[in-house]
Amino acid sequence: MSMVLRSGIAGLLYAFCLSATPVLAQINLAGQWTGQYHEDEPDRLPGPELGDYGGLPVTDANRMRAQSWSASILSVPEYQCRVHPVDYASSFAQIRIWETVDPKTQELIAIHVQHFAWNTVRTIWMDGREHPPEYAQHTAMGFSTGEFVGQALRVRTTHLKEGWLRRNGVARSWNAELTEYFTRHGDILTWGVYIVDPTYLEEPFIRNRDYTFNPNGRMGPYPCESVIETDVPDDYFPHYLPGENPYLIEYGRNHGIPYEATLGGAETMYPEYVDTIRSMAD
């Protein structure tokens, strides 16, 4: 075989190897991931206290909704198996991630994320498709498209059903749009979500969660069946009318925080608000 021919074959093999090598930016997120609770543990497990809206950029409308919220709503059959929305579901236990790849071209079509809570599954489309029109169906998982940016997967999510930011009545509207980042550092996965909600938030809200890769992990079923727990009238719906919730003052009183400082709003997110709290105490 001539040197020219051998050189040509070697060049073709080299080009083939390059084409078969995955793009470095396309990080592999597939696998079972176990949630870590060192971040926001009191908020994620026992849950936030009633009347604690400090540090949240809530609007007046959102605050009014939260103050009318009653924990007894969770006993209503329609709410017992209500799934966590996609911007909240990843706060609990394990997640499983896998890919759908075109078997011929090996191009990545979609990334799927299954949450332990209620076993909900979301799809993140990676094939460049457009988001549907505004009037398309809104769901708890929304409609998500993604792209790799450096060593992170960036996801845009729209078409969300109304959900919640915290388990004490603070809401997130169906107008919200999410920008999420999945970043992997070895066996550590960080998920961050940036929520823009012109209806219920004065400024964007940010949440982060960390996970550890668990190659031997298994995700069990999450059965849920609603039942009648309490005998109440058919037209009963747990709530408080404005100004009638007697428990809202307990959080501030128990922690020595002025009531006004517990009401939230964009200004309460910043360190300078400490001076405002001090002035209330004077």
Secondary structure, DSSP 8 states (H G I E B T S, - for coil): --HHHHHHHHHHHHHHHHHHS--TTS----EEEEE--SSSHHHHTT---TT--TT--B-HHHHHHHHT--GGGGGSHHHHT----HHHHTTSSEEEEEEEE-TTT--EEEEEEEESGGG-EEEEE-S------TTS--BSS-EEEEEEETTEEEEEEE-B--EESSTTS-EE-TT-EEEEEEEEETTEEEEEEEEE-TTTBSS-EEEEEEEEE-TT-------------S---TT------TT--TTTTHHHHHHT--GGGGS--GGGGSTTHHHHHHHHH-
